[in-house]
Amino acid sequence: MPEAPLAAPPPLPKSQPSFGKRHSTIIKLLGVGALVLILLIPLLMITGVLTDRLQRRNEAVADITSSWGKEQSVIGPVLGIPYQYKFKAVKEMPAPDGKMERREVEETAIANAYFLPETLKVSGDAQTQMLHRGIYAAAVFRAQMEAFWEICTARFSFGQARPPDTK
Protein backbone atom coordinates (compact mmCIF):
# COMPACT_ATOMS: atom_id res chain seq x y z
CA MET A 1 0.00 0.00 0.00
CA PRO A 2 1.16 3.28 -0.85
CA GLU A 3 1.84 5.38 2.02
CA ALA A 4 -0.46 8.27 2.60
CA PRO A 5 1.11 11.57 3.11
CA LEU A 6 1.18 12.61 6.67
CA ALA A 7 -1.63 14.98 7.50
CA ALA A 8 -1.15 17.84 9.83
CA PRO A 9 -2.37 17.16 13.33
CA PRO A 10 -5.72 18.71 14.25
CA PRO A 11 -5.47 22.21 15.75
CA LEU A 12 -5.29 22.41 19.50
CA PRO A 13 -8.37 23.91 21.17
CA LYS A 14 -7.94 27.60 21.91
CA SER A 15 -7.17 28.23 25.52
CA GLN A 16 -9.84 30.12 27.47
CA PRO A 17 -9.28 33.85 27.95
CA SER A 18 -7.83 34.92 31.25
CA PHE A 19 -10.09 35.90 34.19
CA GLY A 20 -9.34 39.60 33.64
CA LYS A 21 -10.38 39.47 30.01
CA ARG A 22 -13.56 37.52 30.73
CA HIS A 23 -14.79 39.85 33.51
CA SER A 24 -13.21 43.16 32.55
CA THR A 25 -16.54 45.06 32.56
CA ILE A 26 -17.47 43.82 36.04
CA ILE A 27 -14.01 44.67 37.37
CA LYS A 28 -14.28 48.19 35.96
CA LEU A 29 -17.74 48.68 37.52
CA LEU A 30 -16.49 47.47 40.89
CA GLY A 31 -13.54 49.86 40.66
CA VAL A 32 -15.80 52.81 39.89
CA GLY A 33 -18.12 51.82 42.76
CA ALA A 34 -15.17 51.63 45.15
CA LEU A 35 -13.98 55.09 44.06
CA VAL A 36 -17.47 56.51 44.61
CA LEU A 37 -17.60 55.05 48.11
CA ILE A 38 -14.13 56.35 48.93
CA LEU A 39 -15.07 59.85 47.69
CA LEU A 40 -18.19 59.87 49.88
CA ILE A 41 -15.97 60.07 52.98
CA PRO A 42 -14.69 63.63 52.32
CA LEU A 43 -18.17 64.67 51.19
CA LEU A 44 -19.64 63.56 54.52
CA MET A 45 -16.84 65.34 56.38
CA ILE A 46 -17.56 68.61 54.51
CA THR A 47 -21.30 68.22 55.17
CA GLY A 48 -20.58 67.86 58.88
CA VAL A 49 -18.48 71.04 58.92
CA LEU A 50 -21.19 72.96 57.05
CA THR A 51 -23.87 71.74 59.47
CA ASP A 52 -21.77 72.81 62.48
CA ARG A 53 -21.14 76.27 61.00
CA LEU A 54 -24.83 76.76 60.17
CA GLN A 55 -25.77 75.78 63.73
CA ARG A 56 -23.22 78.23 65.17
CA ARG A 57 -24.54 80.98 62.89
CA ASN A 58 -28.12 80.32 64.01
CA GLU A 59 -27.04 80.38 67.66
CA ALA A 60 -25.19 83.69 67.16
CA VAL A 61 -28.18 85.29 65.39
CA ALA A 62 -30.53 84.02 68.12
CA ASP A 63 -28.18 85.44 70.78
CA ILE A 64 -28.06 88.82 69.05
CA THR A 65 -31.79 89.07 68.49
CA SER A 66 -32.77 87.77 71.94
CA SER A 67 -31.79 91.10 73.47
CA TRP A 68 -34.01 92.90 70.91
CA GLY A 69 -37.14 90.79 71.13
CA LYS A 70 -38.76 88.33 68.83
CA GLU A 71 -40.63 88.75 65.56
CA GLN A 72 -43.34 91.40 65.76
CA SER A 73 -46.67 91.66 63.93
CA VAL A 74 -48.68 94.83 63.61
CA ILE A 75 -52.39 94.13 63.40
CA GLY A 76 -55.46 96.28 63.83
CA PRO A 77 -57.74 96.22 66.85
CA VAL A 78 -60.72 93.91 67.27
CA LEU A 79 -63.56 95.04 69.50
CA GLY A 80 -65.34 92.19 71.29
CA ILE A 81 -68.64 92.97 72.99
CA PRO A 82 -70.26 90.25 75.10
CA TYR A 83 -74.04 90.08 74.99
CA GLN A 84 -76.78 87.90 76.37
CA TYR A 85 -79.69 86.55 74.33
CA LYS A 86 -82.66 84.22 74.77
CA PHE A 87 -83.64 81.37 72.49
CA LYS A 88 -86.10 78.49 72.48
CA ALA A 89 -84.91 74.89 72.62
CA VAL A 90 -86.66 71.56 72.70
CA LYS A 91 -85.60 69.34 75.60
CA GLU A 92 -86.73 65.99 76.88
CA MET A 93 -87.98 66.21 80.44
CA PRO A 94 -89.53 63.61 82.72
CA ALA A 95 -93.33 63.86 82.97
CA PRO A 96 -95.21 63.23 86.23
CA ASP A 97 -96.13 59.74 85.01
CA GLY A 98 -92.42 58.88 84.54
CA LYS A 99 -92.35 59.03 80.75
CA MET A 100 -90.02 61.37 78.88
CA GLU A 101 -91.74 64.14 77.00
CA ARG A 102 -90.39 66.87 74.76
CA ARG A 103 -90.98 70.43 75.89
CA GLU A 104 -90.04 73.76 74.43
CA VAL A 105 -88.08 75.83 76.96
CA GLU A 106 -86.58 79.29 76.79
CA GLU A 107 -82.87 79.47 77.57
CA THR A 108 -80.36 82.27 77.93
CA ALA A 109 -76.90 82.21 76.38
CA ILE A 110 -73.92 84.54 76.28
CA ALA A 111 -72.04 85.25 73.06
CA ASN A 112 -69.54 87.81 71.79
CA ALA A 113 -69.91 90.19 68.87
CA TYR A 114 -66.58 91.04 67.24
CA PHE A 115 -66.06 94.22 65.26
CA LEU A 116 -63.20 95.12 62.97
CA PRO A 117 -62.35 98.73 62.13
CA GLU A 118 -64.16 100.41 59.24
CA THR A 119 -60.97 102.35 58.56
CA LEU A 120 -57.48 101.58 59.74
CA LYS A 121 -54.47 103.77 59.08
CA VAL A 122 -51.07 102.61 60.24
CA SER A 123 -47.93 104.58 59.64
CA GLY A 124 -44.46 104.08 60.90
CA ASP A 125 -40.79 104.68 60.52
CA ALA A 126 -38.40 101.74 60.78
CA GLN A 127 -34.62 101.85 61.05
CA THR A 128 -32.42 98.82 60.51
CA GLN A 129 -29.16 98.16 62.22
CA MET A 130 -26.62 95.36 61.73
CA LEU A 131 -25.26 93.85 64.95
CA HIS A 132 -22.24 91.55 64.92
CA ARG A 133 -21.18 88.63 67.07
CA GLY A 134 -17.83 87.26 65.92
CA ILE A 135 -18.00 86.68 62.17
CA TYR A 136 -21.80 86.56 62.20
CA ALA A 137 -24.18 89.48 61.67
CA ALA A 138 -27.91 89.93 62.21
CA ALA A 139 -30.27 92.71 61.18
CA VAL A 140 -32.38 94.25 63.93
CA PHE A 141 -35.13 96.81 63.56
CA ARG A 142 -36.40 99.74 65.57
CA ALA A 143 -39.73 101.29 64.62
CA GLN A 144 -42.09 104.01 65.73
CA MET A 145 -45.68 103.16 64.78
CA GLU A 146 -48.91 105.18 64.82
CA ALA A 147 -52.36 103.77 64.23
CA PHE A 148 -55.75 105.38 63.76
CA TRP A 149 -59.01 103.46 63.39
CA GLU A 150 -62.77 103.85 63.47
CA ILE A 151 -65.11 101.09 64.56
CA CYS A 152 -68.80 101.25 63.72
CA THR A 153 -71.23 98.87 65.43
CA ALA A 154 -74.35 100.38 63.85
CA ARG A 155 -74.77 97.47 61.39
CA PHE A 156 -75.17 94.93 64.19
CA SER A 157 -78.59 94.75 65.79
CA PHE A 158 -78.60 93.32 69.28
CA GLY A 159 -82.40 93.03 69.20
CA GLN A 160 -83.45 91.71 72.59
CA ALA A 161 -79.85 91.20 73.58
CA ARG A 162 -78.34 93.02 76.49
CA PRO A 163 -75.02 93.03 78.30
CA PRO A 164 -74.58 89.88 80.41
CA ASP A 165 -75.24 90.07 84.14
CA THR A 166 -72.03 90.35 86.07
CA LYS A 167 -71.97 88.97 89.57
TORPA-4810 file (N, C-alpha, C, O; in nm, 3 decimals):
<nodes>
NODE_1_0.079_-0.118_0.000_0.000_0.000_0.000_0.083_0.124_0.000_0.182_0.141_0.072_M
NODE_2_0.036_0.207_-0.083_0.116_0.328_-0.085_0.094_0.404_0.044_-0.012_0.404_0.106_P
NODE_3_0.192_0.463_0.076_0.184_0.538_0.202_0.116_0.671_0.179_0.145_0.743_0.083_E
NODE_4_0.025_0.700_0.271_-0.046_0.827_0.260_0.040_0.937_0.318_0.112_0.919_0.417_A
NODE_5_0.032_1.049_0.254_0.111_1.157_0.311_0.063_1.189_0.452_-0.055_1.175_0.485_P
NODE_6_0.152_1.228_0.528_0.118_1.261_0.667_0.037_1.389_0.670_0.075_1.491_0.615_L
NODE_7_-0.076_1.379_0.736_-0.163_1.498_0.750_-0.124_1.574_0.875_-0.074_1.519_0.973_A
NODE_8_-0.148_1.700_0.867_-0.115_1.784_0.983_-0.207_1.748_1.100_-0.325_1.718_1.080_A
NODE_9_-0.153_1.751_1.218_-0.237_1.716_1.333_-0.351_1.818_1.348_-0.337_1.933_1.307_P
NODE_10_-0.462_1.776_1.408_-0.572_1.871_1.425_-0.529_1.986_1.515_-0.445_1.969_1.603_P
NODE_11_-0.588_2.106_1.492_-0.547_2.221_1.575_-0.586_2.200_1.721_-0.689_2.140_1.753_P
NODE_12_-0.501_2.251_1.806_-0.529_2.241_1.950_-0.646_2.337_1.984_-0.658_2.444_1.924_L
NODE_13_-0.730_2.298_2.079_-0.837_2.391_2.117_-0.777_2.519_2.175_-0.677_2.518_2.245_P
NODE_14_-0.844_2.630_2.141_-0.794_2.760_2.191_-0.808_2.763_2.342_-0.908_2.717_2.397_K
NODE_15_-0.709_2.816_2.406_-0.717_2.823_2.552_-0.818_2.932_2.589_-0.838_3.027_2.514_S
NODE_16_-0.882_2.916_2.703_-0.984_3.012_2.747_-0.916_3.143_2.783_-0.802_3.145_2.830_Q
NODE_17_-0.990_3.257_2.758_-0.928_3.385_2.795_-0.908_3.393_2.945_-0.973_3.324_3.023_P
NODE_18_-0.815_3.478_2.983_-0.783_3.492_3.125_-0.903_3.551_3.201_-0.995_3.606_3.141_S
NODE_19_-0.899_3.539_3.333_-1.009_3.590_3.419_-1.031_3.738_3.397_-1.146_3.783_3.390_F
NODE_20_-0.924_3.815_3.385_-0.934_3.960_3.364_-1.003_3.995_3.234_-1.081_4.090_3.228_G
NODE_21_-0.976_3.919_3.130_-1.038_3.947_3.001_-1.185_3.907_3.002_-1.269_3.974_2.941_K
NODE_22_-1.218_3.798_3.071_-1.356_3.752_3.073_-1.447_3.846_3.153_-1.563_3.865_3.117_R
NODE_23_-1.397_3.905_3.260_-1.479_3.985_3.351_-1.431_4.129_3.358_-1.443_4.193_3.462_H
NODE_24_-1.378_4.180_3.249_-1.321_4.316_3.255_-1.428_4.422_3.284_-1.400_4.518_3.356_S
NODE_25_-1.548_4.407_3.231_-1.654_4.506_3.256_-1.694_4.506_3.403_-1.711_4.613_3.461_T
NODE_26_-1.709_4.390_3.462_-1.747_4.382_3.604_-1.638_4.441_3.691_-1.667_4.512_3.788_I
NODE_27_-1.513_4.413_3.658_-1.401_4.467_3.737_-1.400_4.620_3.729_-1.377_4.688_3.829_I
NODE_28_-1.425_4.673_3.610_-1.428_4.819_3.596_-1.542_4.879_3.677_-1.523_4.981_3.743_K
NODE_29_-1.661_4.818_3.674_-1.774_4.868_3.752_-1.746_4.863_3.901_-1.779_4.956_3.974_L
NODE_30_-1.685_4.756_3.947_-1.649_4.747_4.089_-1.547_4.854_4.127_-1.555_4.911_4.236_L
NODE_31_-1.453_4.881_4.039_-1.354_4.986_4.066_-1.419_5.123_4.076_-1.387_5.201_4.166_G
NODE_32_-1.510_5.152_3.984_-1.580_5.281_3.989_-1.664_5.290_4.117_-1.666_5.395_4.182_V
NODE_33_-1.733_5.182_4.152_-1.812_5.182_4.276_-1.726_5.205_4.398_-1.766_5.279_4.489_G
NODE_34_-1.608_5.143_4.402_-1.517_5.163_4.515_-1.470_5.308_4.522_-1.463_5.365_4.631_A
NODE_35_-1.439_5.368_4.407_-1.398_5.509_4.406_-1.510_5.600_4.457_-1.485_5.694_4.532_L
NODE_36_-1.633_5.570_4.415_-1.747_5.651_4.461_-1.759_5.641_4.612_-1.778_5.743_4.679_V
NODE_37_-1.750_5.521_4.667_-1.760_5.505_4.811_-1.646_5.575_4.884_-1.667_5.634_4.990_L
NODE_38_-1.527_5.569_4.830_-1.413_5.635_4.893_-1.432_5.787_4.890_-1.396_5.856_4.985_I
NODE_39_-1.488_5.840_4.779_-1.507_5.985_4.769_-1.624_6.035_4.853_-1.635_6.155_4.875_L
NODE_40_-1.710_5.946_4.899_-1.819_5.987_4.988_-1.766_6.028_5.125_-1.830_6.109_5.194_L
NODE_41_-1.653_5.975_5.166_-1.597_6.007_5.298_-1.567_6.156_5.310_-1.614_6.218_5.406_I
NODE_42_-1.491_6.219_5.217_-1.469_6.363_5.232_-1.597_6.444_5.216_-1.612_6.550_5.278_P
NODE_43_-1.690_6.395_5.134_-1.817_6.467_5.119_-1.893_6.470_5.251_-1.947_6.575_5.288_L
NODE_44_-1.898_6.360_5.322_-1.964_6.356_5.452_-1.892_6.444_5.554_-1.956_6.506_5.638_L
NODE_45_-1.760_6.449_5.546_-1.684_6.534_5.638_-1.717_6.682_5.612_-1.735_6.758_5.707_M
NODE_46_-1.725_6.721_5.486_-1.756_6.861_5.451_-1.899_6.894_5.494_-1.925_7.003_5.544_I
NODE_47_-1.992_6.800_5.474_-2.130_6.822_5.517_-2.137_6.844_5.667_-2.213_6.929_5.714_T
NODE_48_-2.060_6.768_5.743_-2.058_6.786_5.888_-2.007_6.924_5.928_-2.062_6.986_6.019_G
NODE_49_-1.903_6.970_5.862_-1.848_7.104_5.892_-1.952_7.211_5.859_-1.972_7.305_5.936_V
NODE_50_-2.017_7.197_5.744_-2.119_7.296_5.705_-2.235_7.298_5.804_-2.286_7.405_5.838_L
NODE_51_-2.277_7.182_5.850_-2.387_7.174_5.947_-2.347_7.242_6.078_-2.426_7.316_6.136_T
NODE_52_-2.225_7.218_6.125_-2.177_7.281_6.248_-2.173_7.433_6.233_-2.214_7.505_6.324_D
NODE_53_-2.123_7.481_6.120_-2.114_7.627_6.100_-2.252_7.690_6.092_-2.274_7.799_6.144_R
NODE_54_-2.347_7.623_6.026_-2.483_7.676_6.017_-2.547_7.679_6.155_-2.619_7.774_6.187_L
NODE_55_-2.522_7.579_6.236_-2.577_7.578_6.373_-2.516_7.691_6.456_-2.587_7.758_6.530_Q
NODE_56_-2.386_7.712_6.444_-2.322_7.823_6.517_-2.376_7.957_6.472_-2.397_8.047_6.554_R
NODE_57_-2.398_7.973_6.341_-2.454_8.098_6.289_-2.593_8.121_6.347_-2.625_8.232_6.390_R
NODE_58_-2.676_8.017_6.347_-2.812_8.032_6.401_-2.809_8.066_6.550_-2.890_8.146_6.597_N
NODE_59_-2.718_8.006_6.623_-2.704_8.038_6.766_-2.660_8.183_6.785_-2.711_8.251_6.874_E
NODE_60_-2.566_8.230_6.704_-2.519_8.369_6.716_-2.631_8.467_6.682_-2.649_8.566_6.753_A
NODE_61_-2.706_8.441_6.576_-2.818_8.529_6.539_-2.924_8.528_6.648_-2.979_8.632_6.682_V
NODE_62_-2.954_8.410_6.704_-3.053_8.402_6.812_-3.004_8.477_6.934_-3.084_8.542_7.002_A
NODE_63_-2.874_8.471_6.964_-2.818_8.544_7.078_-2.828_8.694_7.057_-2.861_8.768_7.149_D
NODE_64_-2.798_8.739_6.935_-2.806_8.882_6.905_-2.950_8.931_6.916_-2.977_9.033_6.979_I
NODE_65_-3.040_8.859_6.853_-3.179_8.907_6.849_-3.255_8.885_6.979_-3.359_8.947_6.999_T
NODE_66_-3.205_8.799_7.068_-3.277_8.777_7.194_-3.280_8.903_7.280_-3.376_8.924_7.355_S
NODE_67_-3.179_8.986_7.270_-3.179_9.110_7.347_-3.269_9.216_7.284_-3.297_9.318_7.347_S
NODE_68_-3.316_9.193_7.160_-3.401_9.290_7.091_-3.546_9.249_7.087_-3.632_9.330_7.053_W
NODE_69_-3.575_9.126_7.119_-3.714_9.079_7.113_-3.733_8.991_6.992_-3.647_8.981_6.905_G
NODE_70_-3.845_8.928_6.990_-3.876_8.833_6.883_-3.946_8.904_6.767_-3.958_9.026_6.765_K
NODE_71_-3.992_8.824_6.673_-4.063_8.875_6.556_-4.190_8.947_6.601_-4.261_8.899_6.689_E
NODE_72_-4.218_9.059_6.540_-4.334_9.140_6.576_-4.433_9.145_6.461_-4.394_9.142_6.344_Q
NODE_73_-4.561_9.151_6.494_-4.667_9.166_6.393_-4.753_9.285_6.433_-4.791_9.299_6.549_S
NODE_74_-4.782_9.369_6.337_-4.868_9.483_6.361_-5.003_9.450_6.301_-5.016_9.432_6.180_V
NODE_75_-5.105_9.442_6.387_-5.239_9.413_6.340_-5.333_9.519_6.397_-5.300_9.588_6.493_I
NODE_76_-5.448_9.531_6.336_-5.546_9.628_6.383_-5.623_9.576_6.503_-5.613_9.458_6.537_G
NODE_77_-5.698_9.662_6.566_-5.774_9.622_6.685_-5.899_9.543_6.647_-5.951_9.555_6.536_P
NODE_78_-5.946_9.463_6.740_-6.072_9.391_6.727_-6.150_9.421_6.854_-6.102_9.398_6.965_V
NODE_79_-6.271_9.472_6.836_-6.356_9.504_6.950_-6.450_9.387_6.974_-6.526_9.350_6.884_L
NODE_80_-6.446_9.330_7.093_-6.534_9.219_7.129_-6.631_9.266_7.234_-6.591_9.313_7.341_G
NODE_81_-6.760_9.254_7.205_-6.864_9.297_7.299_-6.945_9.175_7.338_-7.011_9.114_7.254_I
NODE_82_-6.942_9.138_7.468_-7.026_9.025_7.510_-7.172_9.070_7.520_-7.201_9.183_7.558_P
NODE_83_-7.262_8.979_7.485_-7.404_9.008_7.499_-7.477_8.880_7.537_-7.428_8.768_7.518_Y
NODE_84_-7.597_8.900_7.591_-7.678_8.790_7.637_-7.804_8.786_7.552_-7.862_8.890_7.521_Q
NODE_85_-7.847_8.667_7.514_-7.969_8.655_7.433_-8.047_8.532_7.477_-7.994_8.441_7.539_Y
NODE_86_-8.177_8.533_7.441_-8.266_8.422_7.477_-8.303_8.348_7.349_-8.316_8.408_7.242_K
NODE_87_-8.321_8.218_7.363_-8.364_8.137_7.249_-8.448_8.021_7.302_-8.444_7.988_7.420_F
NODE_88_-8.524_7.961_7.211_-8.610_7.849_7.248_-8.544_7.719_7.204_-8.489_7.710_7.094_K
NODE_89_-8.549_7.619_7.291_-8.491_7.489_7.262_-8.589_7.382_7.304_-8.670_7.401_7.395_A
NODE_90_-8.582_7.269_7.237_-8.666_7.156_7.270_-8.581_7.058_7.352_-8.474_7.016_7.310_V
NODE_91_-8.633_7.024_7.471_-8.560_6.934_7.560_-8.653_6.822_7.604_-8.774_6.840_7.614_K
NODE_92_-8.596_6.709_7.631_-8.673_6.599_7.688_-8.668_6.608_7.839_-8.561_6.616_7.899_E
NODE_93_-8.787_6.608_7.899_-8.798_6.621_8.044_-8.890_6.511_8.096_-8.982_6.468_8.026_M
NODE_94_-8.864_6.465_8.218_-8.953_6.361_8.272_-9.091_6.418_8.306_-9.102_6.526_8.365_P
NODE_95_-9.194_6.346_8.267_-9.333_6.386_8.297_-9.370_6.328_8.434_-9.300_6.241_8.485_A
NODE_96_-9.480_6.376_8.492_-9.521_6.323_8.623_-9.547_6.172_8.622_-9.530_6.105_8.724_P
NODE_97_-9.586_6.118_8.507_-9.613_5.974_8.501_-9.487_5.892_8.475_-9.496_5.770_8.461_D
NODE_98_-9.369_5.956_8.469_-9.242_5.888_8.454_-9.192_5.878_8.311_-9.077_5.843_8.288_G
NODE_99_-9.276_5.907_8.215_-9.235_5.903_8.075_-9.159_6.030_8.040_-9.174_6.134_8.105_K
NODE_100_-9.076_6.020_7.936_-9.002_6.137_7.888_-9.086_6.208_7.784_-9.138_6.146_7.691_M
NODE_101_-9.100_6.337_7.800_-9.174_6.414_7.700_-9.090_6.533_7.655_-9.006_6.583_7.730_E
NODE_102_-9.115_6.575_7.533_-9.039_6.687_7.476_-9.114_6.816_7.505_-9.234_6.828_7.481_R
NODE_103_-9.039_6.914_7.559_-9.098_7.043_7.589_-9.011_7.153_7.529_-8.889_7.140_7.518_R
NODE_104_-9.076_7.258_7.492_-9.004_7.376_7.443_-8.978_7.466_7.562_-9.070_7.507_7.633_E
NODE_105_-8.848_7.497_7.583_-8.808_7.583_7.696_-8.729_7.702_7.642_-8.667_7.696_7.536_V
NODE_106_-8.733_7.808_7.716_-8.658_7.929_7.679_-8.529_7.932_7.761_-8.532_7.923_7.883_E
NODE_107_-8.416_7.944_7.690_-8.287_7.947_7.757_-8.215_8.077_7.727_-8.248_8.149_7.632_E
NODE_108_-8.116_8.106_7.809_-8.036_8.227_7.793_-7.892_8.185_7.766_-7.839_8.094_7.831_T
NODE_109_-7.830_8.251_7.672_-7.690_8.221_7.638_-7.612_8.351_7.628_-7.669_8.459_7.609_A
NODE_110_-7.482_8.338_7.641_-7.392_8.454_7.628_-7.303_8.431_7.506_-7.249_8.322_7.487_I
NODE_111_-7.289_8.533_7.425_-7.204_8.525_7.306_-7.124_8.655_7.297_-7.146_8.748_7.375_A
NODE_112_-7.034_8.661_7.202_-6.954_8.781_7.179_-6.976_8.828_7.036_-6.981_8.748_6.943_N
NODE_113_-6.987_8.958_7.021_-6.991_9.019_6.887_-6.855_9.084_6.866_-6.809_9.162_6.949_A
NODE_114_-6.791_9.051_6.754_-6.658_9.104_6.724_-6.669_9.204_6.609_-6.735_9.178_6.509_Y
NODE_115_-6.603_9.317_6.626_-6.606_9.422_6.526_-6.465_9.459_6.484_-6.376_9.480_6.567_F
NODE_116_-6.446_9.467_6.354_-6.320_9.512_6.297_-6.334_9.659_6.259_-6.446_9.706_6.241_L
NODE_117_-6.225_9.731_6.247_-6.235_9.873_6.213_-6.289_9.893_6.071_-6.258_9.818_5.979_P
NODE_118_-6.370_9.999_6.057_-6.416_10.041_5.924_-6.297_10.099_5.847_-6.278_10.071_5.728_E
NODE_119_-6.219_10.179_5.916_-6.097_10.235_5.856_-5.981_10.208_5.953_-5.997_10.211_6.075_T
NODE_120_-5.868_10.183_5.895_-5.748_10.158_5.974_-5.630_10.220_5.901_-5.601_10.185_5.786_L
NODE_121_-5.565_10.312_5.967_-5.447_10.377_5.908_-5.329_10.352_6.001_-5.331_10.390_6.118_K
NODE_122_-5.228_10.290_5.947_-5.107_10.261_6.024_-4.991_10.324_5.951_-4.973_10.304_5.831_V
NODE_123_-4.913_10.400_6.023_-4.793_10.458_5.964_-4.678_10.435_6.061_-4.697_10.420_6.181_S
NODE_124_-4.561_10.433_6.004_-4.446_10.408_6.090_-4.316_10.440_6.021_-4.310_10.461_5.900_G
NODE_125_-4.213_10.443_6.101_-4.079_10.468_6.052_-3.989_10.362_6.114_-3.978_10.352_6.236_D
NODE_126_-3.925_10.283_6.029_-3.840_10.174_6.078_-3.695_10.199_6.038_-3.667_10.239_5.925_A
NODE_127_-3.604_10.175_6.132_-3.462_10.185_6.105_-3.402_10.046_6.125_-3.437_9.975_6.219_Q
NODE_128_-3.312_10.010_6.037_-3.242_9.882_6.051_-3.102_9.907_6.103_-3.043_10.014_6.084_T
NODE_129_-3.051_9.807_6.168_-2.916_9.816_6.222_-2.856_9.676_6.217_-2.924_9.578_6.250_Q
NODE_130_-2.730_9.665_6.177_-2.662_9.536_6.173_-2.579_9.521_6.301_-2.495_9.605_6.331_M
NODE_131_-2.604_9.416_6.376_-2.526_9.385_6.495_-2.440_9.263_6.465_-2.481_9.173_6.392_L
NODE_132_-2.320_9.261_6.522_-2.224_9.155_6.492_-2.189_9.078_6.618_-2.181_9.134_6.727_H
NODE_133_-2.168_8.949_6.602_-2.118_8.863_6.707_-2.017_8.773_6.641_-2.054_8.678_6.572_R
NODE_134_-1.889_8.802_6.660_-1.783_8.726_6.592_-1.789_8.754_6.442_-1.790_8.870_6.400_G
NODE_135_-1.793_8.650_6.363_-1.800_8.668_6.217_-1.944_8.673_6.168_-1.968_8.685_6.048_I
NODE_136_-2.040_8.662_6.259_-2.180_8.656_6.220_-2.247_8.791_6.242_-2.212_8.866_6.334_Y
NODE_137_-2.345_8.822_6.157_-2.418_8.948_6.167_-2.567_8.920_6.159_-2.610_8.824_6.096_A
NODE_138_-2.645_9.006_6.225_-2.791_8.993_6.221_-2.850_9.132_6.210_-2.800_9.227_6.270_A
NODE_139_-2.958_9.143_6.133_-3.027_9.271_6.118_-3.133_9.282_6.226_-3.210_9.189_6.247_A
NODE_140_-3.135_9.396_6.295_-3.238_9.425_6.393_-3.309_9.553_6.351_-3.254_9.634_6.276_V
NODE_141_-3.430_9.569_6.399_-3.513_9.681_6.356_-3.563_9.758_6.476_-3.588_9.701_6.583_F
NODE_142_-3.578_9.887_6.458_-3.640_9.974_6.557_-3.743_10.056_6.482_-3.713_10.114_6.378_R
NODE_143_-3.866_10.061_6.535_-3.973_10.129_6.462_-4.059_10.210_6.557_-4.080_10.173_6.672_A
NODE_144_-4.109_10.320_6.506_-4.209_10.401_6.573_-4.337_10.389_6.490_-4.337_10.422_6.372_Q
NODE_145_-4.444_10.341_6.551_-4.568_10.316_6.478_-4.680_10.403_6.534_-4.686_10.430_6.654_M
NODE_146_-4.768_10.447_6.445_-4.891_10.518_6.482_-5.006_10.450_6.412_-4.995_10.408_6.297_E
NODE_147_-5.118_10.439_6.483_-5.236_10.377_6.423_-5.359_10.460_6.456_-5.373_10.513_6.566_A
NODE_148_-5.449_10.470_6.358_-5.575_10.538_6.376_-5.683_10.448_6.317_-5.667_10.396_6.206_F
NODE_149_-5.794_10.430_6.391_-5.901_10.346_6.339_-6.036_10.397_6.386_-6.048_10.470_6.484_W
NODE_150_-6.139_10.355_6.312_-6.277_10.385_6.347_-6.355_10.255_6.341_-6.349_10.180_6.244_E
NODE_151_-6.429_10.230_6.451_-6.511_10.109_6.456_-6.657_10.152_6.463_-6.695_10.235_6.545_I
NODE_152_-6.738_10.093_6.375_-6.880_10.125_6.372_-6.958_9.998_6.402_-6.944_9.898_6.332_C
NODE_153_-7.042_10.003_6.507_-7.123_9.887_6.543_-7.269_9.905_6.500_-7.355_9.825_6.539_T
NODE_154_-7.297_10.007_6.422_-7.435_10.038_6.385_-7.498_9.927_6.301_-7.620_9.913_6.303_A
NODE_155_-7.421_9.850_6.227_-7.477_9.747_6.139_-7.522_9.623_6.216_-7.592_9.538_6.161_R
NODE_156_-7.483_9.611_6.341_-7.517_9.493_6.419_-7.635_9.527_6.509_-7.628_9.620_6.589_F
NODE_157_-7.742_9.452_6.496_-7.859_9.475_6.579_-7.859_9.373_6.692_-7.861_9.252_6.667_S
NODE_158_-7.857_9.420_6.814_-7.860_9.332_6.928_-8.000_9.283_6.957_-8.017_9.187_7.033_F
NODE_159_-8.102_9.345_6.899_-8.240_9.303_6.920_-8.273_9.302_7.068_-8.263_9.404_7.135_G
NODE_160_-8.312_9.187_7.118_-8.345_9.171_7.259_-8.222_9.147_7.344_-8.233_9.127_7.465_Q
NODE_161_-8.107_9.148_7.284_-7.985_9.120_7.358_-7.951_9.234_7.450_-7.987_9.350_7.426_A
NODE_162_-7.881_9.201_7.554_-7.834_9.302_7.649_-7.702_9.256_7.707_-7.667_9.139_7.694_R
NODE_163_-7.628_9.346_7.770_-7.502_9.303_7.830_-7.526_9.194_7.933_-7.628_9.198_8.002_P
NODE_164_-7.436_9.097_7.945_-7.458_8.988_8.041_-7.452_9.040_8.184_-7.383_9.137_8.215_P
NODE_165_-7.526_8.971_8.271_-7.524_9.007_8.414_-7.388_8.970_8.471_-7.338_8.859_8.450_D
NODE_166_-7.330_9.061_8.541_-7.203_9.035_8.607_-7.228_9.023_8.755_-7.297_9.106_8.815_T
NODE_167_-7.174_8.922_8.813_-7.197_8.897_8.957_-7.068_8.910_9.031_-7.065_8.894_9.153_K
</nodes>
